[in-house]
Amino acid sequence: MAMSTTRKVVLIIGGILLGLALIVVVCAAIIVSALRGNRPSIRDNSVLALKISGPLPDYVPDDPFRRLFGAPPQSLSSLLTQFRKAKADKRISAVMLDIDMSEAGWAKSEEIRDTIADFRKSGKPVYAYMETALNKDYYIASACDKIFVPPPGELFTIGLAADVMFFRGSLDKLGIYPDIYQIGKYKSAADMFTKKEMTPAHREFINSLLDDLYGRYIEGIAKARSKTPDDMKALIDNAPYTASHAKEAGLIDGALYHDEVEKELKKRLGYKDNDELNIARSGDYRQISQESLGLNKGERVAVVYAAGDIVSGKSSFGGSGEETIGSDSLVKTINEARDDKGIKAIVLRIDSPGGSGLASDIIWRAIESAKEKKPVVVSMSDVAASGGYYIACNANKIVAEPSTITGSIGVLGGKPVVKGFYDWIGVTNEYVLRGKNAGLFRETEKFNDTERQKWQEFLGTTYDDFISKVGKGRGKDKTYIDSIGQGRVWTGSQGKERGLVDEYGGLDKAIEIAKQLAKIPAEQSIQRVIMPQPPSFFDQLMNSDDGDADASSAQARQQAAVLEAMPVDVRRALRYAQLLDRSRSGEAIYMLPFDLRIR
């Protein structure tokens, strides 16, 4: 007997619903398993195996949902927490640090070295292992007790190189004229679009940065390897090295394979030859809570992460660490920390080259408000420059590593004039205007004399407001801030000499100072309250952000996906172009003069 159409439909729908129900049950079981998880058993006299690789963003949440689809990207905070736990954990006797092409900046590298030095105070050794080492890899490794490279490995400690790219020639070919103006002798953020090579001022501060960073690099590794700075310079000038030659030069302690390094650790820790080395894997050890080791308890201190370009609206969080600082999101977080009576101080961790002047000022105002209720301390990461410095300048204290890139107190703005490009592709347009300056942001016309004067006056007023607020925040005269401003980029060391930074150190040092300002006894531990919590993998999967998700955030994710497919240099250029494009609507830009790459 033939089955009726209605019955077929019912059976099909029923089958689909049953299948969906089974999927939900299976997913729920997996999620519950991931959330509950069996805490790993760490054996006595274990070696904690850690790895450093990739960009190392300041913070990535340890999301159990993301673990279902692979390990989350490594973050600096996670790495340093592992060291902190291992120092307090009596079951951990040593750390094996695998360093694999670190893309962290110089300031983060310094912070890692400081953490390794602090860990070694416990008497526990750290052994570094690298298959191929570049400058920063070796800089980090030099803080360890011993350094090992396998026999076929190489050491490319060849010195530092700054890379600055210019796109004016490409724009000329496309018929695009960058009609951009900058306030400050050294403000050169637009130079990548307006010039084909460095200006004398640009070259001056690039050389100044390289001299400072190179001097610290030489000093750090020379001291660690018991050599003189002159000896180390000569060794660098003779690089690269094979593993055997690096050992002969005293740059490493052995040309050994990984299993041979493990044997060295067994001897160091008193194992018998036939004993198996107890290794605690990083992924397992992350599940050991700080609280179980007596850490992260006590009075609450908010640690607010602010990473990426500064924009108006909501923040965006990328799975690979690509982020933006949205003024709406960050102000909301600062206000929440301000109004939470259980939070005794706020530490704002900044890793930003700047961005929107308007958004920077709105964040600055939120910090002013928060300071009325509790201390605010800024911890600078790799970069806190231009707009990144603007949102730091009024904190009670500013802490930076000597290699942090900061300063760049200046302003720029303008518009791309695309008439030549339109002519090339056959597009024409006309304007009908009312008002003397109604055509200020015409995209096919350069500024006329009147418009140029008005625009430069606007930028001048904006710069004056910038240096006034820096002066107020740092307790300095505006004239003095202008003398060290002018768009000039400084290292943290140079910034401290000029009063832009108060103390050297990383996040731990900033928290220590926040404790002092909040009158929390030095011997008392504190609980770090991470804010804001980025959206979980499940939130992103479901396109939800606690009510904050909107069309603009979805568009940002789509743009990020397209950019990820492009070469790194193209992504850098488009990021700057996108920010400069905002000035067409009258917005000033506080941006680092370049995406500095010193390798």
Secondary structure by P-SEA (a helix, b strand, c coil): ccccaaaaaaaaaaaaaaaaaaaaaaaaaaaaaaaaccccccccbbbbbbbbbccccccccccaaaaaaccccccaaaaaaaaaaaaacccccbbbbbbccccccaaaaaaaaaaaaaaacccbbbbbbbccccaaaaaaaaaccbbbbcccbbbcccbbbbbbbbcaaaaaaacccccccccccccccccccccccccaaaaaaaaaaaaaaaaaaaaaaaaaacccaaaaaaaaaaccccaaaaaaaccccccccaaaaaaaaaaaaccccccccccccaaaaaacccccccccccbbbbbbbbbccccccbbbbbcccbbbbbaaaaaaaaaaaaacccccbbbbbbbcccccaaaaaaaaaaaaaaaacbbbbbbbccccccaaaaacccccbbbbcccccccccccbbbbbbcaaaaaaacccbbbbbcccccccccccccccaaaaaaaaaaaaaaaaaaaaaaaaaacccaaaaaaacccccccaaaaaaaccccccccaaaaaaaaaaaacccccbbbbbbbccccccaaaaaaccccccccaaaaaaaaaaaaaaaccaaaaaaaaaaaaaaaacccccccccccccccc
